[in-house]
Amino acid sequence: MRDIGFTSGTGGVTTSCEGRSAGLVAVGGRVASAITLRCELRSDTRAATWARWRAHEHFGGHLPKGLLGDLELVLGELVANAVAASGPSDRVEVSVDLAADGLLVEVADQSPGTPAPRPADSCDEDGRGLLIVDALTESWGWRPSPGGKVVWGLLLPASPGIPLEPR
């Protein structure tokens, strides 16, 4: 993860983020512009809030409100899970890629544990994150990575066939 100098120690959350980067990616056999957000967050209870804010600032002018809301919710849940699985000195890495057909959200942590949805009682305060991710994404999953894992989700626009064109 490349640090471009955007660092904030406010509230104990330290991040380094790559700004708006445009590139070309192949989506469905065609080349499309892409906008990417990459952040590294300290494993802190406020990391999910910080990640949602960064996503809103980064993609707010590029996504329909509904998809932006889904992105913020999915990203917040994945970051909260990564923080819960991590130690206090660990880092959580966030990657969100916007291409013509949707958003790929990836959150990496340093825990080798396998993510799995679990049943939650109506009185439980947690335990619904991956159920929410499953409900809002086209698909989601995880893969091992050196020193931990990456959990990912694919968000598509509500109206399939309408490409998302980064502005």
Secondary structure, DSSP 8 states (H G I E B T S, - for coil): ----S----GGG--EEEEEEEEEEEEETTEEEEEEEEEEEEES-TTHHHHHHHHHHHHHTTTS-HHHHHHHHHHHHHHHHHHHHHS-TT-EEEEEEEEETTEEEEEEEES-----------TT-SSS-HHHHHHHHSSEEEEEEETTEEEEEEEE--SSTT------
